[in-house]
Amino acid sequence: MWNTRTDEITQGSWFHGRLYEWMSDLSPDGQHLLYVARNEAKRRVQAAAETFDGEHMWSWTALCRPPRVKALGLWNASDGWSGVACSQPTRP
């Protein structure tokens, strides 16, 4: 995260996959980021299936607090880029 007033950079977290910036948005106060991500690695898809009752999840929508990308809320978006694909968030 880059504070343009002080020119200070706060280190965030790493993400292995693709974050779609054009399908993501930062809240007006900068406290939350809603993003769409994709990771088709076999290990990642298998871990999601084990965690989320057999559900295959290679794309998802998540809500986080920048500069971290750890999900506070997580929704499966693997049904063809619809963004939020269910009414209730999946537990991250």
Phi and psi restraints in degrees (range 20) as a CNS / XPLOR table:
assign (resid 1 and name C) (resid 2 and name N)
       (resid 2 and name CA) (resid 2 and name C) 1.0 -113.2 20.0 2
assign (resid 2 and name N) (resid 2 and name CA)
       (resid 2 and name C) (resid 3 and name N) 1.0 115.6 20.0 2
assign (resid 2 and name C) (resid 3 and name N)
       (resid 3 and name CA) (resid 3 and name C) 1.0 -86.4 20.0 2
assign (resid 3 and name N) (resid 3 and name CA)
       (resid 3 and name C) (resid 4 and name N) 1.0 106.9 20.0 2
assign (resid 3 and name C) (resid 4 and name N)
       (resid 4 and name CA) (resid 4 and name C) 1.0 -73.1 20.0 2
assign (resid 4 and name N) (resid 4 and name CA)
       (resid 4 and name C) (resid 5 and name N) 1.0 -18.2 20.0 2
assign (resid 4 and name C) (resid 5 and name N)
       (resid 5 and name CA) (resid 5 and name C) 1.0 -73.3 20.0 2
assign (resid 5 and name N) (resid 5 and name CA)
       (resid 5 and name C) (resid 6 and name N) 1.0 -41.0 20.0 2
assign (resid 5 and name C) (resid 6 and name N)
       (resid 6 and name CA) (resid 6 and name C) 1.0 -105.0 20.0 2
assign (resid 6 and name N) (resid 6 and name CA)
       (resid 6 and name C) (resid 7 and name N) 1.0 -5.5 20.0 2
assign (resid 6 and name C) (resid 7 and name N)
       (resid 7 and name CA) (resid 7 and name C) 1.0 60.1 20.0 2
assign (resid 7 and name N) (resid 7 and name CA)
       (resid 7 and name C) (resid 8 and name N) 1.0 28.0 20.0 2
assign (resid 7 and name C) (resid 8 and name N)
       (resid 8 and name CA) (resid 8 and name C) 1.0 -95.7 20.0 2
assign (resid 8 and name N) (resid 8 and name CA)
       (resid 8 and name C) (resid 9 and name N) 1.0 138.1 20.0 2
assign (resid 8 and name C) (resid 9 and name N)
       (resid 9 and name CA) (resid 9 and name C) 1.0 -111.2 20.0 2
assign (resid 9 and name N) (resid 9 and name CA)
       (resid 9 and name C) (resid 10 and name N) 1.0 127.6 20.0 2
assign (resid 9 and name C) (resid 10 and name N)
       (resid 10 and name CA) (resid 10 and name C) 1.0 -102.8 20.0 2
assign (resid 10 and name N) (resid 10 and name CA)
       (resid 10 and name C) (resid 11 and name N) 1.0 123.0 20.0 2
assign (resid 10 and name C) (resid 11 and name N)
       (resid 11 and name CA) (resid 11 and name C) 1.0 -66.4 20.0 2
assign (resid 11 and name N) (resid 11 and name CA)
       (resid 11 and name C) (resid 12 and name N) 1.0 138.0 20.0 2
assign (resid 11 and name C) (resid 12 and name N)
       (resid 12 and name CA) (resid 12 and name C) 1.0 -105.4 20.0 2
assign (resid 12 and name N) (resid 12 and name CA)
       (resid 12 and name C) (resid 13 and name N) 1.0 -148.4 20.0 2
assign (resid 12 and name C) (resid 13 and name N)
       (resid 13 and name CA) (resid 13 and name C) 1.0 -113.2 20.0 2
assign (resid 13 and name N) (resid 13 and name CA)
       (resid 13 and name C) (resid 14 and name N) 1.0 159.3 20.0 2
assign (resid 13 and name C) (resid 14 and name N)
       (resid 14 and name CA) (resid 14 and name C) 1.0 -88.9 20.0 2
assign (resid 14 and name N) (resid 14 and name CA)
       (resid 14 and name C) (resid 15 and name N) 1.0 147.5 20.0 2
assign (resid 14 and name C) (resid 15 and name N)
       (resid 15 and name CA) (resid 15 and name C) 1.0 -134.5 20.0 2
assign (resid 15 and name N) (resid 15 and name CA)
       (resid 15 and name C) (resid 16 and name N) 1.0 127.3 20.0 2
assign (resid 15 and name C) (resid 16 and name N)
       (resid 16 and name CA) (resid 16 and name C) 1.0 -101.4 20.0 2
assign (resid 16 and name N) (resid 16 and name CA)
       (resid 16 and name C) (resid 17 and name N) 1.0 104.7 20.0 2
assign (resid 16 and name C) (resid 17 and name N)
       (resid 17 and name CA) (resid 17 and name C) 1.0 154.2 20.0 2
assign (resid 17 and name N) (resid 17 and name CA)
       (resid 17 and name C) (resid 18 and name N) 1.0 -156.5 20.0 2
assign (resid 17 and name C) (resid 18 and name N)
       (resid 18 and name CA) (resid 18 and name C) 1.0 -122.1 20.0 2
assign (resid 18 and name N) (resid 18 and name CA)
       (resid 18 and name C) (resid 19 and name N) 1.0 123.6 20.0 2
assign (resid 18 and name C) (resid 19 and name N)
       (resid 19 and name CA) (resid 19 and name C) 1.0 -99.0 20.0 2
assign (resid 19 and name N) (resid 19 and name CA)
       (resid 19 and name C) (resid 20 and name N) 1.0 126.6 20.0 2
assign (resid 19 and name C) (resid 20 and name N)
       (resid 20 and name CA) (resid 20 and name C) 1.0 -92.8 20.0 2
assign (resid 20 and name N) (resid 20 and name CA)
       (resid 20 and name C) (resid 21 and name N) 1.0 97.0 20.0 2
assign (resid 20 and name C) (resid 21 and name N)
       (resid 21 and name CA) (resid 21 and name C) 1.0 -62.5 20.0 2
assign (resid 21 and name N) (resid 21 and name CA)
       (resid 21 and name C) (resid 22 and name N) 1.0 -31.9 20.0 2
assign (resid 21 and name C) (resid 22 and name N)
       (resid 22 and name CA) (resid 22 and name C) 1.0 -76.3 20.0 2
assign (resid 22 and name N) (resid 22 and name CA)
       (resid 22 and name C) (resid 23 and name N) 1.0 -9.4 20.0 2
assign (resid 22 and name C) (resid 23 and name N)
       (resid 23 and name CA) (resid 23 and name C) 1.0 -113.9 20.0 2
assign (resid 23 and name N) (resid 23 and name CA)
       (resid 23 and name C) (resid 24 and name N) 1.0 18.1 20.0 2
assign (resid 23 and name C) (resid 24 and name N)
       (resid 24 and name CA) (resid 24 and name C) 1.0 -125.8 20.0 2
assign (resid 24 and name N) (resid 24 and name CA)
       (resid 24 and name C) (resid 25 and name N) 1.0 160.9 20.0 2
assign (resid 24 and name C) (resid 25 and name N)
       (resid 25 and name CA) (resid 25 and name C) 1.0 -154.9 20.0 2
assign (resid 25 and name N) (resid 25 and name CA)
       (resid 25 and name C) (resid 26 and name N) 1.0 145.9 20.0 2
assign (resid 25 and name C) (resid 26 and name N)
       (resid 26 and name CA) (resid 26 and name C) 1.0 -98.5 20.0 2
assign (resid 26 and name N) (resid 26 and name CA)
       (resid 26 and name C) (resid 27 and name N) 1.0 138.1 20.0 2
assign (resid 26 and name C) (resid 27 and name N)
       (resid 27 and name CA) (resid 27 and name C) 1.0 -64.5 20.0 2
assign (resid 27 and name N) (resid 27 and name CA)
       (resid 27 and name C) (resid 28 and name N) 1.0 155.0 20.0 2
assign (resid 27 and name C) (resid 28 and name N)
       (resid 28 and name CA) (resid 28 and name C) 1.0 -55.2 20.0 2
assign (resid 28 and name N) (resid 28 and name CA)
       (resid 28 and name C) (resid 29 and name N) 1.0 -33.1 20.0 2
assign (resid 28 and name C) (resid 29 and name N)
       (resid 29 and name CA) (resid 29 and name C) 1.0 -87.9 20.0 2
assign (resid 29 and name N) (resid 29 and name CA)
       (resid 29 and name C) (resid 30 and name N) 1.0 -0.9 20.0 2
assign (resid 29 and name C) (resid 30 and name N)
       (resid 30 and name CA) (resid 30 and name C) 1.0 75.5 20.0 2
assign (resid 30 and name N) (resid 30 and name CA)
       (resid 30 and name C) (resid 31 and name N) 1.0 8.1 20.0 2
assign (resid 30 and name C) (resid 31 and name N)
       (resid 31 and name CA) (resid 31 and name C) 1.0 -85.7 20.0 2
assign (resid 31 and name N) (resid 31 and name CA)
       (resid 31 and name C) (resid 32 and name N) 1.0 -22.1 20.0 2
assign (resid 31 and name C) (resid 32 and name N)
       (resid 32 and name CA) (resid 32 and name C) 1.0 -134.9 20.0 2
assign (resid 32 and name N) (resid 32 and name CA)
       (resid 32 and name C) (resid 33 and name N) 1.0 147.2 20.0 2
assign (resid 32 and name C) (resid 33 and name N)
       (resid 33 and name CA) (resid 33 and name C) 1.0 -126.0 20.0 2
assign (resid 33 and name N) (resid 33 and name CA)
       (resid 33 and name C) (resid 34 and name N) 1.0 127.8 20.0 2
assign (resid 33 and name C) (resid 34 and name N)
       (resid 34 and name CA) (resid 34 and name C) 1.0 -103.8 20.0 2
assign (resid 34 and name N) (resid 34 and name CA)
       (resid 34 and name C) (resid 35 and name N) 1.0 122.1 20.0 2
assign (resid 34 and name C) (resid 35 and name N)
       (resid 35 and name CA) (resid 35 and name C) 1.0 -135.5 20.0 2
assign (resid 35 and name N) (resid 35 and name CA)
       (resid 35 and name C) (resid 36 and name N) 1.0 157.0 20.0 2
assign (resid 35 and name C) (resid 36 and name N)
       (resid 36 and name CA) (resid 36 and name C) 1.0 -112.0 20.0 2
assign (resid 36 and name N) (resid 36 and name CA)
       (resid 36 and name C) (resid 37 and name N) 1.0 133.1 20.0 2
assign (resid 36 and name C) (resid 37 and name N)
       (resid 37 and name CA) (resid 37 and name C) 1.0 -134.5 20.0 2
assign (resid 37 and name N) (resid 37 and name CA)
       (resid 37 and name C) (resid 38 and name N) 1.0 162.5 20.0 2
assign (resid 37 and name C) (resid 38 and name N)
       (resid 38 and name CA) (resid 38 and name C) 1.0 -145.3 20.0 2
assign (resid 38 and name N) (resid 38 and name CA)
       (resid 38 and name C) (resid 39 and name N) 1.0 138.3 20.0 2
assign (resid 38 and name C) (resid 39 and name N)
       (resid 39 and name CA) (resid 39 and name C) 1.0 -153.1 20.0 2
assign (resid 39 and name N) (resid 39 and name CA)
       (resid 39 and name C) (resid 40 and name N) 1.0 112.2 20.0 2
assign (resid 39 and name C) (resid 40 and name N)
       (resid 40 and name CA) (resid 40 and name C) 1.0 -98.9 20.0 2
assign (resid 40 and name N) (resid 40 and name CA)
       (resid 40 and name C) (resid 41 and name N) 1.0 12.9 20.0 2
assign (resid 40 and name C) (resid 41 and name N)
       (resid 41 and name CA) (resid 41 and name C) 1.0 -60.0 20.0 2
assign (resid 41 and name N) (resid 41 and name CA)
       (resid 41 and name C) (resid 42 and name N) 1.0 135.6 20.0 2
assign (resid 41 and name C) (resid 42 and name N)
       (resid 42 and name CA) (resid 42 and name C) 1.0 -54.5 20.0 2
assign (resid 42 and name N) (resid 42 and name CA)
       (resid 42 and name C) (resid 43 and name N) 1.0 -41.6 20.0 2
assign (resid 42 and name C) (resid 43 and name N)
       (resid 43 and name CA) (resid 43 and name C) 1.0 -62.1 20.0 2
assign (resid 43 and name N) (resid 43 and name CA)
       (resid 43 and name C) (resid 44 and name N) 1.0 -41.5 20.0 2
assign (resid 43 and name C) (resid 44 and name N)
       (resid 44 and name CA) (resid 44 and name C) 1.0 -68.3 20.0 2
assign (resid 44 and name N) (resid 44 and name CA)
       (resid 44 and name C) (resid 45 and name N) 1.0 -44.7 20.0 2
assign (resid 44 and name C) (resid 45 and name N)
       (resid 45 and name CA) (resid 45 and name C) 1.0 -64.4 20.0 2
assign (resid 45 and name N) (resid 45 and name CA)
       (resid 45 and name C) (resid 46 and name N) 1.0 -40.8 20.0 2
assign (resid 45 and name C) (resid 46 and name N)
       (resid 46 and name CA) (resid 46 and name C) 1.0 -64.7 20.0 2
assign (resid 46 and name N) (resid 46 and name CA)
       (resid 46 and name C) (resid 47 and name N) 1.0 -42.3 20.0 2
assign (resid 46 and name C) (resid 47 and name N)
       (resid 47 and name CA) (resid 47 and name C) 1.0 -62.6 20.0 2
assign (resid 47 and name N) (resid 47 and name CA)
       (resid 47 and name C) (resid 48 and name N) 1.0 -39.3 20.0 2
assign (resid 47 and name C) (resid 48 and name N)
       (resid 48 and name CA) (resid 48 and name C) 1.0 -65.6 20.0 2
assign (resid 48 and name N) (resid 48 and name CA)
       (resid 48 and name C) (resid 49 and name N) 1.0 -41.7 20.0 2
assign (resid 48 and name C) (resid 49 and name N)
       (resid 49 and name CA) (resid 49 and name C) 1.0 -62.6 20.0 2
assign (resid 49 and name N) (resid 49 and name CA)
       (resid 49 and name C) (resid 50 and name N) 1.0 -38.9 20.0 2
assign (resid 49 and name C) (resid 50 and name N)
       (resid 50 and name CA) (resid 50 and name C) 1.0 -70.2 20.0 2
assign (resid 50 and name N) (resid 50 and name CA)
       (resid 50 and name C) (resid 51 and name N) 1.0 -36.3 20.0 2
assign (resid 50 and name C) (resid 51 and name N)
       (resid 51 and name CA) (resid 51 and name C) 1.0 -78.5 20.0 2
assign (resid 51 and name N) (resid 51 and name CA)
       (resid 51 and name C) (resid 52 and name N) 1.0 -36.5 20.0 2
assign (resid 51 and name C) (resid 52 and name N)
       (resid 52 and name CA) (resid 52 and name C) 1.0 -114.1 20.0 2
assign (resid 52 and name N) (resid 52 and name CA)
       (resid 52 and name C) (resid 53 and name N) 1.0 51.1 20.0 2
assign (resid 52 and name C) (resid 53 and name N)
       (resid 53 and name CA) (resid 53 and name C) 1.0 52.5 20.0 2
assign (resid 53 and name N) (resid 53 and name CA)
       (resid 53 and name C) (resid 54 and name N) 1.0 47.1 20.0 2
assign (resid 53 and name C) (resid 54 and name N)
       (resid 54 and name CA) (resid 54 and name C) 1.0 79.9 20.0 2
assign (resid 54 and name N) (resid 54 and name CA)
       (resid 54 and name C) (resid 55 and name N) 1.0 1.3 20.0 2
assign (resid 54 and name C) (resid 55 and name N)
       (resid 55 and name CA) (resid 55 and name C) 1.0 -74.3 20.0 2
assign (resid 55 and name N) (resid 55 and name CA)
       (resid 55 and name C) (resid 56 and name N) 1.0 126.4 20.0 2
assign (resid 55 and name C) (resid 56 and name N)
       (resid 56 and name CA) (resid 56 and name C) 1.0 -82.3 20.0 2
assign (resid 56 and name N) (resid 56 and name CA)
       (resid 56 and name C) (resid 57 and name N) 1.0 124.1 20.0 2
assign (resid 56 and name C) (resid 57 and name N)
       (resid 57 and name CA) (resid 57 and name C) 1.0 -132.8 20.0 2
assign (resid 57 and name N) (resid 57 and name CA)
       (resid 57 and name C) (resid 58 and name N) 1.0 101.7 20.0 2
assign (resid 57 and name C) (resid 58 and name N)
       (resid 58 and name CA) (resid 58 and name C) 1.0 -109.2 20.0 2
assign (resid 58 and name N) (resid 58 and name CA)
       (resid 58 and name C) (resid 59 and name N) 1.0 -13.1 20.0 2
assign (resid 58 and name C) (resid 59 and name N)
       (resid 59 and name CA) (resid 59 and name C) 1.0 -131.2 20.0 2
assign (resid 59 and name N) (resid 59 and name CA)
       (resid 59 and name C) (resid 60 and name N) 1.0 144.3 20.0 2
assign (resid 59 and name C) (resid 60 and name N)
       (resid 60 and name CA) (resid 60 and name C) 1.0 -152.8 20.0 2
assign (resid 60 and name N) (resid 60 and name CA)
       (resid 60 and name C) (resid 61 and name N) 1.0 159.5 20.0 2
assign (resid 60 and name C) (resid 61 and name N)
       (resid 61 and name CA) (resid 61 and name C) 1.0 -109.1 20.0 2
assign (resid 61 and name N) (resid 61 and name CA)
       (resid 61 and name C) (resid 62 and name N) 1.0 135.3 20.0 2
assign (resid 61 and name C) (resid 62 and name N)
       (resid 62 and name CA) (resid 62 and name C) 1.0 -139.0 20.0 2
assign (resid 62 and name N) (resid 62 and name CA)
       (resid 62 and name C) (resid 63 and name N) 1.0 155.9 20.0 2
assign (resid 62 and name C) (resid 63 and name N)
       (resid 63 and name CA) (resid 63 and name C) 1.0 -115.6 20.0 2
assign (resid 63 and name N) (resid 63 and name CA)
       (resid 63 and name C) (resid 64 and name N) 1.0 130.9 20.0 2
assign (resid 63 and name C) (resid 64 and name N)
       (resid 64 and name CA) (resid 64 and name C) 1.0 -141.1 20.0 2
assign (resid 64 and name N) (resid 64 and name CA)
       (resid 64 and name C) (resid 65 and name N) 1.0 175.3 20.0 2
assign (resid 64 and name C) (resid 65 and name N)
       (resid 65 and name CA) (resid 65 and name C) 1.0 -111.8 20.0 2
assign (resid 65 and name N) (resid 65 and name CA)
       (resid 65 and name C) (resid 66 and name N) 1.0 108.3 20.0 2
assign (resid 65 and name C) (resid 66 and name N)
       (resid 66 and name CA) (resid 66 and name C) 1.0 -60.8 20.0 2
assign (resid 66 and name N) (resid 66 and name CA)
       (resid 66 and name C) (resid 67 and name N) 1.0 148.9 20.0 2
assign (resid 66 and name C) (resid 67 and name N)
       (resid 67 and name CA) (resid 67 and name C) 1.0 -88.6 20.0 2
assign (resid 67 and name N) (resid 67 and name CA)
       (resid 67 and name C) (resid 68 and name N) 1.0 6.4 20.0 2
assign (resid 67 and name C) (resid 68 and name N)
       (resid 68 and name CA) (resid 68 and name C) 1.0 -84.1 20.0 2
assign (resid 68 and name N) (resid 68 and name CA)
       (resid 68 and name C) (resid 69 and name N) 1.0 151.9 20.0 2
assign (resid 68 and name C) (resid 69 and name N)
       (resid 69 and name CA) (resid 69 and name C) 1.0 -110.7 20.0 2
assign (resid 69 and name N) (resid 69 and name CA)
       (resid 69 and name C) (resid 70 and name N) 1.0 9.2 20.0 2
assign (resid 69 and name C) (resid 70 and name N)
       (resid 70 and name CA) (resid 70 and name C) 1.0 -62.8 20.0 2
assign (resid 70 and name N) (resid 70 and name CA)
       (resid 70 and name C) (resid 71 and name N) 1.0 128.9 20.0 2
assign (resid 70 and name C) (resid 71 and name N)
       (resid 71 and name CA) (resid 71 and name C) 1.0 -72.2 20.0 2
assign (resid 71 and name N) (resid 71 and name CA)
       (resid 71 and name C) (resid 72 and name N) 1.0 131.0 20.0 2
assign (resid 71 and name C) (resid 72 and name N)
       (resid 72 and name CA) (resid 72 and name C) 1.0 -88.5 20.0 2
assign (resid 72 and name N) (resid 72 and name CA)
       (resid 72 and name C) (resid 73 and name N) 1.0 -32.6 20.0 2
assign (resid 72 and name C) (resid 73 and name N)
       (resid 73 and name CA) (resid 73 and name C) 1.0 -139.1 20.0 2
assign (resid 73 and name N) (resid 73 and name CA)
       (resid 73 and name C) (resid 74 and name N) 1.0 145.8 20.0 2
assign (resid 73 and name C) (resid 74 and name N)
       (resid 74 and name CA) (resid 74 and name C) 1.0 -141.8 20.0 2
assign (resid 74 and name N) (resid 74 and name CA)
       (resid 74 and name C) (resid 75 and name N) 1.0 129.0 20.0 2
assign (resid 74 and name C) (resid 75 and name N)
       (resid 75 and name CA) (resid 75 and name C) 1.0 -127.1 20.0 2
assign (resid 75 and name N) (resid 75 and name CA)
       (resid 75 and name C) (resid 76 and name N) 1.0 135.9 20.0 2
assign (resid 75 and name C) (resid 76 and name N)
       (resid 76 and name CA) (resid 76 and name C) 1.0 -69.5 20.0 2
assign (resid 76 and name N) (resid 76 and name CA)
       (resid 76 and name C) (resid 77 and name N) 1.0 130.4 20.0 2
assign (resid 76 and name C) (resid 77 and name N)
       (resid 77 and name CA) (resid 77 and name C) 1.0 -124.7 20.0 2
assign (resid 77 and name N) (resid 77 and name CA)
       (resid 77 and name C) (resid 78 and name N) 1.0 27.8 20.0 2
assign (resid 77 and name C) (resid 78 and name N)
       (resid 78 and name CA) (resid 78 and name C) 1.0 -83.8 20.0 2
assign (resid 78 and name N) (resid 78 and name CA)
       (resid 78 and name C) (resid 79 and name N) 1.0 8.2 20.0 2
assign (resid 78 and name C) (resid 79 and name N)
       (resid 79 and name CA) (resid 79 and name C) 1.0 -93.7 20.0 2
assign (resid 79 and name N) (resid 79 and name CA)
       (resid 79 and name C) (resid 80 and name N) 1.0 17.1 20.0 2
assign (resid 79 and name C) (resid 80 and name N)
       (resid 80 and name CA) (resid 80 and name C) 1.0 112.6 20.0 2
assign (resid 80 and name N) (resid 80 and name CA)
       (resid 80 and name C) (resid 81 and name N) 1.0 38.4 20.0 2
assign (resid 80 and name C) (resid 81 and name N)
       (resid 81 and name CA) (resid 81 and name C) 1.0 70.3 20.0 2
assign (resid 81 and name N) (resid 81 and name CA)
       (resid 81 and name C) (resid 82 and name N) 1.0 32.3 20.0 2
assign (resid 81 and name C) (resid 82 and name N)
       (resid 82 and name CA) (resid 82 and name C) 1.0 -83.6 20.0 2
assign (resid 82 and name N) (resid 82 and name CA)
       (resid 82 and name C) (resid 83 and name N) 1.0 -5.8 20.0 2
assign (resid 82 and name C) (resid 83 and name N)
       (resid 83 and name CA) (resid 83 and name C) 1.0 82.3 20.0 2
assign (resid 83 and name N) (resid 83 and name CA)
       (resid 83 and name C) (resid 84 and name N) 1.0 -119.5 20.0 2
assign (resid 83 and name C) (resid 84 and name N)
       (resid 84 and name CA) (resid 84 and name C) 1.0 -74.6 20.0 2
assign (resid 84 and name N) (resid 84 and name CA)
       (resid 84 and name C) (resid 85 and name N) 1.0 117.4 20.0 2
assign (resid 84 and name C) (resid 85 and name N)
       (resid 85 and name CA) (resid 85 and name C) 1.0 -106.9 20.0 2
assign (resid 85 and name N) (resid 85 and name CA)
       (resid 85 and name C) (resid 86 and name N) 1.0 -0.2 20.0 2
assign (resid 85 and name C) (resid 86 and name N)
       (resid 86 and name CA) (resid 86 and name C) 1.0 -145.2 20.0 2
assign (resid 86 and name N) (resid 86 and name CA)
       (resid 86 and name C) (resid 87 and name N) 1.0 160.9 20.0 2
assign (resid 86 and name C) (resid 87 and name N)
       (resid 87 and name CA) (resid 87 and name C) 1.0 -80.9 20.0 2
assign (resid 87 and name N) (resid 87 and name CA)
       (resid 87 and name C) (resid 88 and name N) 1.0 -26.7 20.0 2
assign (resid 87 and name C) (resid 88 and name N)
       (resid 88 and name CA) (resid 88 and name C) 1.0 -110.5 20.0 2
assign (resid 88 and name N) (resid 88 and name CA)
       (resid 88 and name C) (resid 89 and name N) 1.0 136.8 20.0 2
assign (resid 88 and name C) (resid 89 and name N)
       (resid 89 and name CA) (resid 89 and name C) 1.0 -67.8 20.0 2
assign (resid 89 and name N) (resid 89 and name CA)
       (resid 89 and name C) (resid 90 and name N) 1.0 148.6 20.0 2
assign (resid 89 and name C) (resid 90 and name N)
       (resid 90 and name CA) (resid 90 and name C) 1.0 -84.2 20.0 2
assign (resid 90 and name N) (resid 90 and name CA)
       (resid 90 and name C) (resid 91 and name N) 1.0 142.2 20.0 2
assign (resid 90 and name C) (resid 91 and name N)
       (resid 91 and name CA) (resid 91 and name C) 1.0 -68.6 20.0 2
assign (resid 91 and name N) (resid 91 and name CA)
       (resid 91 and name C) (resid 92 and name N) 1.0 124.2 20.0 2
